[in-house]
Amino acid sequence: SNRAESLLVPVHGAAARSGWRDAEATTGLVLGLCSEARGELDQARETFSFVIDISDRCGLLAAGREAHAALARVLRRSGRDSEADEHVTRAEEIVERMAAALTDDSLRRQLLS
């Protein structure tokens, strides 16, 4: 995780400075996963919340879904189950929105399963 962070921190900063929100959210998500892997749950929670904020503002469904799921996992590890349940629900809602946009029934079923 240290190697990933050393590679991603400059990309994350450049994405933030340039307004490239998709890259900022995606690299932020991976940085949050690195914090989680090290057991730095407060940092991970903060990073995932940041990614959720960017994703909500910019309509980045995939990054938002992943951040909600990751935040739910971190909150469960911290004994905050009711908050975790809210983020699981939000992640599921995003998947449903993504599925509703698909015109191919087979792809929709795969996404929902």
C-alpha positions as CSV (number, residue, x, y, z in Angstrom):
1,S,0.0,0.0,0.0
2,N,2.9,2.4,0.6
3,R,4.0,2.0,-3.0
4,A,0.5,2.6,-4.3
5,E,0.3,5.7,-2.2
6,S,3.6,7.1,-3.3
7,L,2.5,6.7,-6.9
8,L,-1.1,8.1,-6.4
9,V,-0.5,11.1,-4.1
10,P,1.0,13.2,-7.0
11,V,-1.7,12.1,-9.4
12,H,-4.4,12.9,-6.8
13,G,-3.0,16.3,-6.2
14,A,-2.7,17.1,-10.0
15,A,-6.3,15.9,-10.5
16,A,-7.5,18.2,-7.7
17,R,-5.6,21.2,-9.0
18,S,-6.8,20.7,-12.6
19,G,-10.4,20.0,-11.7
20,W,-10.3,16.5,-13.1
21,R,-12.9,15.2,-10.6
22,D,-13.2,11.7,-11.9
23,A,-9.5,11.1,-11.4
24,E,-9.6,12.9,-8.1
25,A,-12.4,10.6,-6.9
26,T,-10.8,7.4,-8.2
27,T,-7.3,8.1,-6.8
28,G,-9.0,9.2,-3.5
29,L,-10.8,6.0,-3.3
30,V,-7.6,4.0,-3.7
31,L,-5.8,6.2,-1.1
32,G,-8.7,5.5,1.3
33,L,-8.3,1.8,0.7
34,C,-4.6,2.1,1.5
35,S,-5.5,3.8,4.8
36,E,-8.0,1.1,5.6
37,A,-5.4,-1.6,4.8
38,R,-3.0,0.0,7.3
39,G,-5.8,0.1,9.9
40,E,-6.0,3.9,9.9
41,L,-9.8,3.9,10.0
42,D,-10.3,7.6,10.8
43,Q,-8.2,8.6,7.8
44,A,-10.0,6.1,5.6
45,R,-13.4,7.3,6.8
46,E,-12.4,10.9,6.0
47,T,-11.1,10.0,2.6
48,F,-14.1,7.9,1.6
49,S,-16.4,10.7,2.8
50,F,-14.5,13.2,0.6
51,V,-14.9,10.8,-2.4
52,I,-18.6,10.5,-1.7
53,D,-18.9,14.3,-1.7
54,I,-17.1,14.7,-5.0
55,S,-19.0,11.8,-6.5
56,D,-22.4,13.3,-5.4
57,R,-21.5,16.7,-6.7
58,C,-20.2,15.5,-10.1
59,G,-22.5,12.5,-10.7
60,L,-19.7,9.9,-10.5
61,L,-21.8,6.9,-9.9
62,A,-19.1,4.1,-9.9
63,A,-16.7,6.0,-7.6
64,G,-19.6,7.0,-5.3
65,R,-20.9,3.4,-5.1
66,E,-17.4,2.1,-4.2
67,A,-16.8,4.8,-1.6
68,H,-20.2,4.2,0.1
69,A,-19.4,0.4,0.2
70,A,-15.9,1.1,1.6
71,L,-17.2,3.6,4.1
72,A,-19.8,1.1,5.3
73,R,-17.1,-1.5,5.8
74,V,-14.9,1.0,7.8
75,L,-17.9,2.1,9.9
76,R,-18.7,-1.6,10.8
77,R,-15.1,-2.1,11.9
78,S,-15.6,0.9,14.2
79,G,-18.8,-0.5,15.6
80,R,-21.0,2.1,13.9
81,D,-23.5,-0.4,12.4
82,S,-26.4,2.0,11.9
83,E,-24.3,4.5,10.0
84,A,-22.8,1.6,8.0
85,D,-26.3,0.4,7.0
86,E,-27.1,3.9,5.6
87,H,-24.1,3.7,3.3
88,V,-24.9,0.2,2.2
89,T,-28.4,1.5,1.3
90,R,-26.8,4.4,-0.6
91,A,-24.5,2.0,-2.5
92,E,-27.4,-0.2,-3.5
93,E,-29.4,2.9,-4.7
94,I,-26.5,3.8,-6.9
95,V,-26.4,0.3,-8.4
96,E,-30.2,0.5,-9.1
97,R,-29.7,3.9,-10.8
98,M,-26.9,2.5,-12.9
99,A,-29.1,-0.6,-13.8
100,A,-32.1,1.6,-14.7
101,A,-29.9,3.4,-17.3
102,L,-29.0,0.1,-19.1
103,T,-31.1,-0.8,-22.1
104,D,-29.7,-4.3,-22.3
105,D,-31.7,-6.6,-20.0
106,S,-28.9,-9.1,-19.7
107,L,-26.4,-6.5,-18.6
108,R,-29.0,-5.0,-16.2
109,R,-29.6,-8.4,-14.6
110,Q,-25.8,-9.0,-14.2
111,L,-25.3,-5.6,-12.6
112,L,-28.1,-6.2,-10.1
113,S,-26.9,-9.7,-9.2
